Amino acid sequence: MPLDPDAQVLLDAMLKAGRPQFEELGPVKARQQMREIRAALKQEVPQVAEVRDVSVPSKAGAVPTRLYRGATAAGTAQPLLVFFHGGGWVFGDIETHDNLCRALANSAVCTVISVDYRLAPEHKFPAAVDDCFAVVTWAHANASTLGIDPARIAVGGDSAGGNLAAVVAMLAQQVGSPRISLQALFYPVTDLAMDTVSYAQQGKDYNLTEAAMRWFRDLYLSSEADIADWRVSPLRARDLAKLPPAYIAIAGCDPLHDDGVAFAKALERAGVSVTLKDYPGQMHGFASMSGFLKCADEVIAETGAALKKSWG
């Protein structure tokens, strides 16, 4: 599938840089390379009303987070988006997704809490799931202190973070709290069987490869048996009914394309309201490429509108 011209320019620049593939590196070097890639973009930093780091207690220890308030957000009870970064559960952090979280806070006119969950392979599944759910439940319990509305909480994330957001929404529905208004998912991983057509057709020529995904999976999971667990593969959950509405953005030039389509269809069959936006000429990670890809601004604006609608 041909890339959007702007995306092709960006991909060509990545290839020209000659960096090793992530699966050729150990986790520590892969994390450093991801930070270097993000820094090299030199994106304009959106200004927000407030930014501060917050340590969230959990049973496994403190979870670092960063809180953002949108530039135009006002009042003492703002809606909240809890955001989980991508990076194959192996790399990525608060810094790599700082621009995206700032942009989302401004677009949705809300507070965003970005979660620096534990990474694999040092912390395998379900460590990331546990951290993410702990932050959401903590935010709900401490809403008045944080200046947020406990009745207007959404979850979101990109790639592996989209996987975690979907899982957190399911966990919240199972235990009955907190009520999640929306799950905002950018090109999420929804089944780690990795046997879709898009893996076969889009898994070699773009910025995310099937080989990298297999490397991520091997580092994240303790065994192949974990693939069947719905907290790893949310598409395999027995009951998707009564889940919050979903906004799902996917890219045509991405091995994860069909994961997003399958999850959207499964939610719709279960009676869940879904908005699926397919960007056929885009590659994985496009939502983070503001300043380079016009569709990055578009998907951020659409996500903001979807969040506002879900909060009424």
N, C-alpha and C positions, 0 to 999 in steps of 0.2 A: 504494500500500500504506500503511495507517495506521501511524503511529509509535506505539511504546510511549508512554504518557502522560508518563512522566518525560523521555523523549527529546524529546517535543514541547515540553515546558516549556523545555528547554535550547536547542532550535532556535529557539523564539520569542524567547528572550533574545538569541541571536546576531543574529537579524534586527533586533530592536529597537535593538541597538547601532549599526546603520547603517554598518558597515564596508564598504569597497569589496570587490568580488570580487577574488580573488587575481590573476586574469588581467587585471584592470584596472590592476594595479600592476606596476612593474618588480621584478626579483628582490630587490633590496636592500630596498625598501619592503615587499615581501611577507614577507621574513624578519623584519623588525621587527614587522609586524602579527601574525605567528604567535607571536612571543615575548610580545607584549602580550596576546593571547588566552589563552595559557597562564597568564600572571601574574594575569589578571583572575579566573580560576577560584578562586584562593586555596585550593587543596586542602591537606588535612592531609598533611604530609611523613612517610612511613613511616621509622621509625628502623631503621638497619642497624648491623652491628657495625663496619664500616669503609667509608670512602669516600676514594678518592684518585685524582688524575689521573695518567695514565701516557702518556708519549710513545713511540710505537711506530715504529721505523725501517722505511722501505720504500725501494724504488728511486726513487720519486718524491718522497721527503722524509718528514719525520716526520708520523705520523698521530696526532692527539690522541684519547685514549680516557679513559674513567672506569671505575674498578674499584670494585665494590660486593661486600661480603660480607654474606650474610644474617644477620639478628639471631641466629638459632639455629644458624647454621653453625659447625661445630667441626672441628678436625683440620687437618693440614697438606697434605692432598691432596683438596681439595674438587672436586666436579664443576663444570663451567664452562658458562655460556650466553653466547655472543657475540651481542650484540643490535645490530641496524641500524635506526635510526630512520626513520620515514616523513616525507613532505613533498614528494613528487613529484620527488625528486632535486634540488630547487631550494631548499627551506628545511627547517627542522628542525635540531636539534643535540642535544648532550648535555643541555643545560638543559631543552629542551622535553619530553624524555622521561625526566627524572630521576625523577619519581614512579613511572612505570611500571617502570623498571628496579629501583628500590628494592623495589617490591611483588613483582616476579618473584624477586628474590634471596631474599626472605623466604619466599615461597610454595614455591619449589623447594628451599630450604635449600642454597644454592649460591653460587658467585661469579658475578657478571655483569660482563662487559666491554662497555660501550657505546661505539660507534665513531662518531667525528665525521669521516666520510669527506668527500672533496671534493665540492662542489656544482656543478651546472650553473646557468647556461650558461658560467661561467668555466672549468669543467672538465667537458667533455662525456663521454658514454660512450666508453670503458669505465673512466674514472678511478675512479668510485665502486666498481665491481666490483673493480678492482685493489687499492684501499685495503682493502676488506672482506676479501678473501682474504689479503692481506698480514698483517692483524691475526690472523686465525685461525691461519695457519701460524706466526707469531711466538709466539703464546700456546702452541701445542703444543710448539714448540722450547724455550720457556723455562718449561715447566710447573713444574719443581722450584723455580725462583726465585719464581714467582708463587704457589706453594702450591696448585696444582691437579693433578688427575689427568689425564694426557694421554690416557687411555683412555675418559674420560667428558666429551666435549666436544659441545655442541649449538649450533645456530645458530637465531636467531629474528629476527623483525622485523614491523613493521606497514606495510601499504600498499606504498610503494616499498621500504621496508625488508624487507618480506616477499618481494618480488621478489628483492632482493639475497641474502637468506638462502637461497632456493631455488637461486639460481645458484651461490652459494658451496658448497652441498652437492653440486651437480653437479661443480664444479671439483675438489673434494676427492676425489670418487669417481673421476674421470678420472685424476688423478695418483697416487691410491692412498694419500694422506695429507693431513691427519689423518682418522682414522675419525670420522665424525659420527654421534652417537647418535640425534638427533632434529632435525627441522626444524619449528620452532614458528612458524606463519605466521598473522598476523592480517590478514584481508581483503587478500590479496596481489594485486599486478598480475602476471598471468601471460601476457598477450598484448596487446601495444600496438597491435594492429589496431583494437581498440575497436569491434567490430562485433556485440557480443552483445545479446540481448534486454534485459538489465538496463541497459545504456547507454541504450537507447531508452526504457525505461519508468521508470527510476529516476535519470535523469541531469539533472533540472532542479529538483526541488522540495526537495532536501535539502542538507546542508552540503558535500558533494562533488558537483560537477557535471561533465557531459561537457565543457563548455567549459573548465573548469579542467584536466581531464585532457589535453585537446588542447594547452593551453598548456604544461603540464609536458612532454609528449612532444616538442614543438617545441624546447624549451630543452635537453632532455637529449640528443637525438639529433642527429647531423650531417646525416642524410638519411633519407628514408623507407625506403631499402634496409636500414637498421639494424634495422627491425622484425622482419625474418626471422631475425636472429641470436638463437640460443637464450639468449645472455647478456642479451638484452633481453626476449625472450619465451620464458621457460623451458618453456611449454607446447609449443613447437615443437621441443624437443630430440628427436633421433631415437630415443634409447634412454633410457628412464626406469628400466629394471631396475637392481636392486642399489643403488638410492638408499636413504637412511635412512628410517625411518618418519616420518610427518608427522602433526602436529596442526594442523588448519586451522579457524579461526573466521571466519565471514562474517556480514554484516549484510544483511537483506532490503531495506532502504531505502538501497541503495548501488549505484552503477553498476558496482562491481567484484564484485558478488555472483556473477555467472556465471563470472568468472575463477577464483574459488576452487572452485566446483563442477566446472568443466571440469578443473582441475588435479588435484583429488582423484580424479575418475573415471579420468583418464589414468594416475595413479600406481597405482591399484587394478588397472587392466588390465595394468600392467607387473609386478604381483605385489608391490607395495609396500604395507605396512600403513598404513592411513590412518584417522584419526578426524576426521570432518567435523562441526562443530557450527554449525548455522544458527540465527541469532537473527533471526527474521522481522520483528520490530517495531523493530529497531535501525538506526542510521545509521552511516556510516563514522566510524571513530575511537573507537568506544564503549569499547574496552579501556582508554583513557587517562582515562576520565571517572569514576574512583572518587570516591565522595562525592556523586555526582549520579545515577548509574545503578547499580542493583543488579547488573545483568548484568556490569558491569566487575569487580566482586569475584568473580563467578561464573567468568568466563573466566580471570581470573588464578589462581584456585584450581584450575581444570581444567588449565591449562597447567602449573602446578606439579606436579600429580599425574602428568601425562603425562611430564614431564621425569624425575621420580623413577622412574617405571616404566622408562623407557628406560635409566636408569643402573643399574638393578638393586638 
